[in-house]
Every structure is written in structure tokens, then in C-alpha cells.
């Protein structure tokens, strides 16, 4: 007979006192546009894998890649406290 034993770290990892801090939540909110852009890119790549890739899928992937890169640039500029002239990022 095998016994089921819990691992203390796994059990306490989600304890009430382990909630994210306000600073951590603010950091997540700041990175959310980049995260969502990356999710869109992965969705476009998955959609291209599910069917024979054509021009439409290639455009969708390029558009998602540009959006993800722009979100990363905006995040980096915001973290550095700078922005490109005319808000090009």
C-alpha cells in the first residue's frame, strides 16, 4: 500500500500570507500588454500549424510579431523612463 504524502512547500505555496504584494501586482499590470501580445503571437503560430499555411497565416504571424515587438519596446522604454520621439513605440 502506498501512502499519499503532501510536500509542505507545495501546500503552503498558496497560503493566504503568500499573496502578491502591491508592487508585484503593479509590475504584472505594467507587463500585461507585452504578455497579451506574446499570447496573440503564439495563437497565430498555433493557427498556422493547424492548417496549410498560406498568405493569410503569414500576415497574421507578421502582424502579431510586430505587435509583440512593439509591446516589448514600449515596456523597455517605460522601464528606462524614456520614450521615442512622437511616441513611436
VEXKEBA-789684 format. One line per 10 residues: number of its first residue (from 1); their letters; for each residue x, y, z of C-alpha. Coordinates in pm, 1 decimal. Layout:
BEGIN
NUM	A	X:Y:Z ~ ... $
***
This chain:
BEGIN
1	XXXXXXXXXX	0.0:0.0:0.0 ~ 144.5:338.0:-93.4 ~ 68.6:642.9:114.3 ~ -8.2:983.5:-26.4 ~ 219.4:1240.1:131.8 ~ 197.5:1612.8:69.4 ~ 500.0:1827.1:15.6 ~ 494.8:2117.6:260.3 ~ 619.7:2374.6:7.1 ~ 352.8:2281.4:-244.5 $
11	XXXXXXXXXX	81.2:2305.7:18.4 ~ 195.3:2637.7:163.9 ~ 281.2:2796.2:-171.5 ~ -72.0:2928.2:-197.6 ~ -131.1:3020.6:164.3 ~ -308.6:3348.7:241.6 ~ 10.3:3509.1:364.4 ~ 177.6:3437.7:28.3 ~ -40.4:3677.8:-172.3 ~ 141.9:3901.3:-422.2 $
21	XXXXXXXXXX	238.3:4242.6:-295.2 ~ 103.6:4563.6:-444.9 ~ 440.7:4619.5:-613.4 ~ 425.4:4275.2:-774.0 ~ 69.8:4336.7:-895.6 ~ 176.1:4674.3:-1038.0 ~ 464.7:4506.2:-1221.7 ~ 227.8:4247.7:-1369.2 ~ -12.7:4521.3:-1478.4 ~ 276.3:4708.4:-1640.0 $
31	XXXXXXXXXX	384.1:4397.5:-1833.6 ~ 31.6:4289.6:-1929.0 ~ 29.3:4443.4:-2282.2 ~ 353.0:4260.4:-2366.1 ~ 218.3:3936.3:-2220.2 ~ -104.9:3962.6:-2421.0 ~ 89.3:4043.7:-2739.3 ~ 301.9:3731.9:-2686.6 ~ -14.8:3526.4:-2638.0 ~ -151.5:3662.8:-2967.8 $
41	XXXXXXXXXX	173.3:3563.3:-3139.7 ~ 155.7:3209.1:-3001.4 ~ -210.2:3186.9:-3107.6 ~ -116.5:3292.0:-3461.7 ~ 163.4:3036.5:-3475.1 ~ -65.9:2760.4:-3347.7 ~ -332.1:2853.1:-3603.4 ~ -69.1:2826.5:-3879.1 ~ 24.8:2479.5:-3757.9 ~ -334.9:2359.1:-3765.0 $
51	XXXXXXXXXX	-380.6:2416.1:-4137.1 ~ -178.0:2454.7:-4453.1 ~ -5.3:2791.2:-4404.5 ~ -98.5:3047.4:-4661.4 ~ -57.9:3418.8:-4710.2 ~ -326.6:3498.1:-4452.6 ~ -148.8:3299.6:-4180.1 ~ 185.3:3455.7:-4273.0 ~ 33.2:3804.6:-4244.5 ~ -127.3:3720.0:-3912.5 $
61	XXXXXXXXXX	204.3:3595.1:-3772.8 ~ 392.8:3901.7:-3901.4 ~ 130.0:4133.1:-3752.2 ~ 140.0:3950.6:-3418.0 ~ 521.6:3953.4:-3418.2 ~ 527.8:4330.7:-3483.7 ~ 273.2:4385.2:-3208.2 ~ 476.9:4175.7:-2963.3 ~ 798.3:4358.0:-3050.3 ~ 629.2:4698.0:-3018.3 $
71	XXXXXXXXXX	491.4:4599.8:-2677.4 ~ 837.8:4488.2:-2564.1 ~ 993.4:4815.5:-2685.5 ~ 724.9:5016.6:-2507.1 ~ 784.0:4818.3:-2188.6 ~ 1160.7:4868.0:-2208.9 ~ 1120.3:5239.2:-2278.6 ~ 881.2:5274.6:-1988.1 ~ 1117.7:5086.8:-1758.8 ~ 1405.1:5309.9:-1867.2 $
81	XXXXXXXXX	1191.5:5620.2:-1817.4 ~ 1226.5:5727.7:-2177.7 ~ 1011.5:5725.6:-2484.2 ~ 1078.4:5762.9:-2853.0 ~ 1001.3:6095.1:-3018.7 ~ 634.8:6114.4:-3114.0 ~ 551.9:5806.2:-2905.4 ~ 661.8:5583.0:-3193.3 ~ 697.3:5289.8:-2957.0 $
***
